[in-house]
Amino acid sequence: MNEKDIAERVAAETDISNRIAAEIVAASESEFWNLTKVLGWGTRSTDYKAMSKYIMRTFTRKESDDLQDVFGKLKDKLSVALDKWSRDESNQLNVGGDDSYSDLLSHIIGMGKQQYNAVLKDPSIANSIRYRESFAYVFPFDDDWDAIERGQAVLLERVSGYFEEYAEGKKELKDSIAKEQRRIDAWDKNVKVLKNAEKLLKDGDYKGLSAMASEVGKAERELGMSGAGWQNTISDAIQYWG
């Protein structure tokens, strides 16, 4: 590949990179203008506190920062246009100090894309715009995000604790159920043993009763009983009727 080919390739790759960057910026601006439509700054409300809460509920910290970056770039562009217009002695921008000027720029942007482009095209429109609050305040401060993140950390810790507590409770319940199931099984076994014993008694089969005496006692012990009741009864039966 010669130098000319290399130069053409670099130029082509640079062009592609520039176009991608332009598309990303365009997408970001589109998202920003969509946000101004939703907020309705200057038309429905200028309650920046409520709008800030909306942004925190709707966007991540990174997304909010990206939108604020777009806002900053739009503000710089608008400031350049107004500064250029006001350099002409016949043009006078009716604002107070720097803070008022910044608030005016922010307000124009907050009113949306149509108003913003109109002022860019004809900066004199800015003198007819009245504002009360600064749209810049709709973007949460770092302290606001930090507080939210600390709160989330506390909640996550609590949730983790709840999971551990529930998991332990579930284990204890399963152990309890397993223990009760063993008791149920023991009852079933004991019932079977006693039914056999009942039949042997009715048949007068004391030899058979003697053989199963230990089995009866074992079944009772599994239930936490003395284990001797039926053995004694069988022994008595064998002694008197055997």
N, C-alpha and C positions, 0 to 999 in steps of 0.2 A: 504494500500500500504506500503510494507516494505522498508527498506533503500536501498536495492539492486534495487528494482523497480524504486524508486525515482532517484537513481544515473543513471540508464539506460535511464530514460526519459529525465533527464537533459542533458545527453550526446547526445541523439538523437536530442533534440531541439537545442543544441549548434552547432551540425554538420549542421543542416538545416540552421541556421543563418549564419554560416561561408560560406556555399555554395551560399546562396543568396548574401552575401557581395561580394564574388568572382565574381559572375555573373554581379553584378552592376559595379564592377571595370572593368571587361572585356568589358562591353558595353561602358563604358566611354572611355576606351582606343581605342576601335573600332571607336568611333565618332571622337576622336582626330586624328587617322591615316587617316581617311577619309578627315579630314580638311587639312592635309598636302598634300594629293593628289590634292585637289582643288587648294590650294595656289601655288603648284609647286615651293616651296622654293629651290633655288640653281640650278634649272633646267630651269625654265622660267623667274624667277625674284627673286630679294632680296629686292624689294621695300616694306619695312615693313609699311610705311605710308599708301600705297594703301591697303595693306592686313589688316591693323588695321581698316580701314574704312569698308572693306568688312565684317569683323567680327561684327562690330557695326550695320551694316545693316541687317545681317543675324541672329544674335543670341541676346538673351536677356542678360542683365548684369549678371544674375545668371548663365546662360549657358556658357557665356564667362569665368566667374570665375571658373566654374567646369572644363572647358577645360584647363585653366591655372594651376589648381591643378594637373591635370593628367600630364601636361608638367613638373611640378616641381618634381613629383615622378619619372618620366622617367629620368630626369636629375640627380637626386640623385643616381639612380641605375647605370647609366652610369659612374658617377663620382667614385663610389665605384669600378667598374670594372677597370677603367683606373688607379686609385690610386694603386690598388692591383698589376696591371701589371707593373707599373713604379717603384715599390719597388725593383724589381730585378735590380741589377746594370747593367746588360747587356741591359736593356730596358731604353730608353730615350724618353720622350715625348717632342717634339720640339714646345713648346709654351713659351710665355713671362711670364707676371705676372698673377695674379689671374683673372683680367678682360679678358685677352686673353683666358685663360683656360675656363672661363665661356662662352665666345662667341663661342669657339670651340664646347663645349658640346651642346649648343643651336643649332648651325648650323647643327650638326650631326642629332639631333632629327628632325629639320625642314626638312631635306632631305627625311624623311619618314621611314617607318617601316623596309624596307629591308636594308637600309644603317645602321640604328640603330642596328639591330640585327647582322649585319656583324661586326660592331665595338665591340659589346659585345663579340662576338665569337673570334675575333682577334683584340685586341686593337691597334696593331701596324699600322693598317689601318689609324688610326687617324692622323699619321704623314704625310700622303699623301693628306690629305684634306685641301684645301685652302678656306678661308672664308673672307668675307668683312664686313658683318653686322651681328648683333645678331638677331636670330629668336625670341628671347624673346620679342623683341619690337613689334611684331605683335599683342600682346595682349594689348588692350586699357588700359590706365592709369585711375585711379579713377577720375582725373580731367576731362578727356575726357567724361566719363559717366555722371559726374555731369553737365557738360555743355550741353550735350544732354538732360538730364532730365529737366534742367532749361528751355531749349528751348521748350521742349514738354509742360511744364507747361504753358509757355507764349502762345503757340499756342492753347492749350486747353481752356485757358481763353478767347482768341480771338474768338474761335469757339463758345463757350458758349454765348459770347456777340452777335455774329451774329445770333445765334438761337433765342435769346430774341428779337433782332431787327426785324428779319423776322416774328416771331410770332406776334409782335405788328403790323407790317405792314400788315400781313394777316388779323388780327382782324379789322384794320381800313378799309381794302379793303372790307371785308365782311359786315361791317357796312355801307359802302358807297353803296355797291351793294343792301343791304336791303333797304336803303333809296331810291335809284333809282327805285327799284321794287315797292315801295309804290307809287312813282310818276307815274310809268307806270300803276299801278292799278287804280290810280286816273284819269289818262287820259282815260282809258278804260271806267270807270264809267261815266265820263263826256260826252264821245262820245255817250254812250247809252242814257243819259239824253237829250242831244241835239237832237238826232234822234227822241226821243219821242216828244220833243218840236216842231220839224219841222213838224211832222205828225199832231200834234194838230193845228198848225198854218194853214196848208193846209186845214184842215177840218173845220177851223173857230171855233174850240172848245176853246173859251177864258175862259170858266169856268174851263176847265181842265188845261189850262195854268196857271191860277191863283193858282190852287191847287198845281202845281208842282214848283212854283216860288222859294220856299224855298229850294227845292231839287237841283235846278240848282245852286243857290248861294252856297250851301254847297259843291257841286262838284268843283266849281271854287276855293273856299277857300282851299280845299285840295291840289290844284295845286299852292298855294301861290298867287293866283290872288285876285282881289278886292272882288270878291264874290257878286258884285252888278250889273255887266254889263247886264246879261241876265234878272235879276229881273226888272231892269229899262225898258228894251226892252219889256218885257211881260206886265209891268204896262202901258207902252205907248199903246201897242196893245189893252189892255183891255179898256183903257180910250177912244181911238178914234174909236175902232171897236166893242167893247164889247156891 
